[in-house]
Amino acid sequence: MSEFSDLPPPFSLPKSRAEILKIQSQRKRVAVETARRAPFFAGKLDHIDLERLDDPEEWRKIPILDKEMLRQLSTEAFYGEFCIAPRREIAEYWRSGGATGRPLFYPRTHEDMRYNMIGFRRTYDCMGSGPEDIVHNSFPLGIHPAGQCWARAGEELGLGMAWAGAGAALPSTIQLELIETFKPSLWMGMNSYGLHLANMAEAQGIDLAGGTVQRVLCTAEPMSEAKRAKLQRAWGAEVFDCFGMTECTMMGGESPAHDGFHTFTDLAFIEVLDPETLQPVADGEVGTLVVTPLFGNHSTPFLRWSSGDLVTLRQEGAHDSPFSVFPVVKHAQRTLGFFKVRGINIGHSEFEDFMFGQAEVNDFKAEAVSGPGGSGNDALRLSVEFGRGAGAEAAEVLTGRVKQTFELSPEVVVLETGTLGKEFEQNVKAPRFVDRRE
């Protein structure tokens, strides 16, 4: 029998926020008690009063944890001091997200997976998918959990599922053939790969926008409005985004209102804090996201995990459905990522919005490169794939627009369609911005 048999496990949606608060109150205490078993937390939680965890001031006495703290541990120390489940209870391992730094591989117990799969199932329900859907799943299938968990969750809900995997596993040309053959109503994958497939379809004369796909489901990469619009035009489909993290699970999904992620606060306790003071921000203000898993913490007892995401949180969303019981979290599309080239700051998210707003640009990569011979004349190099019909002057026109908007003339390299997709599909997250300066 599960140790949680006397609690209301969130296998069904909570009916009220009072019910969510009750679950949070019970599970926050379990989360702290579980973390105290880990040598990593020795001496760090002794001052926490378990009887007062619903008091925000008491809860905020728990130190915040981030990925760099864990990366400082050796592999032996990570598994010996932070992870606490015995080997016989391990069901699988999840690779941490992110495009930089040493990845971590989190063990997940069988009990963890009972709860972790809930978030993946809910995303289908939240956007309105059901057994009538045939799904083409182009997420990586393997130790990064999104693809295989969504495939299993879809089958549990009665959806038809083509386990295609990413382009590195199944060539993109074959994926397009299968989409034409199976005629799926839902395509899911990284948004960068969705753009790549659309570019290849255009080059091959395939009318992807006129096909059967009605919905596109993405996650793990920033989804700006410009990128969403480009995906919608290319696929002729409604684009949904989801939000999760391997430290927790799939935590939220979009409804047809597309006003943010309905975040499953019965599975995770979330805080949005001022990045400087670490105090709560007001409803709707931008802050850094801090997450405590409430159920999937049997092996990795994350407490107050700072993901680095800048978000807003609103208690009320725009869509009236059973998921309206959950608050809405929205990425602020602000990051600390930027290039400083010749004294000019170029924000990554701002530049991505600009590039995907250019109708003739199919895909791109931006690199900051050193000037020849260490001259100090650093440059911004843009590797660009243009769509069919773009004239020979497209690179020159783009150079002028970048200069006008960002006051910097880039070096534009024109690539054949599919070049960047082949590079991007080797990565969990597309390295669209790279600093190559020494």
Secondary structure, DSSP 8 states (H G I E B T S, - for coil): --TTTTS--TTS--SSHHHHHHHHHHHHHHHHHHHTTSGGGTTTSTT--GGGTTSHHHHTTS--B-HHHHHTS-HHHIIIII--S-GGGEEEEEE---SSS---EEEEEHHHHHHHHHHHHHHHHHHT--TT-EEEE-S--SSSHHHHHHHHHHHHTT-EEEE---TTTS-HHHHHHHHHHH--SEEES-HHHHHHHHHHHHHTT--GGGSS--EEEE-SS---HHHHHHHHHHHTSEEEEEEE-TTS-EEEE--TT-SSEEE-TTTEEEEEE-TTT--B--TT--EEEEEEESSS-SSS---SEEEEEEEEEES--S--SGGGGS-EEEE-S--S-EEEETTEEEEHHHHHHHHHTSTTEEEEEEEEE--GGG-S--EEEEEEEE-TT--TTHHHHHHHHHHHHHS---EEEE--TTHHHHHHTTSSS---EEE---
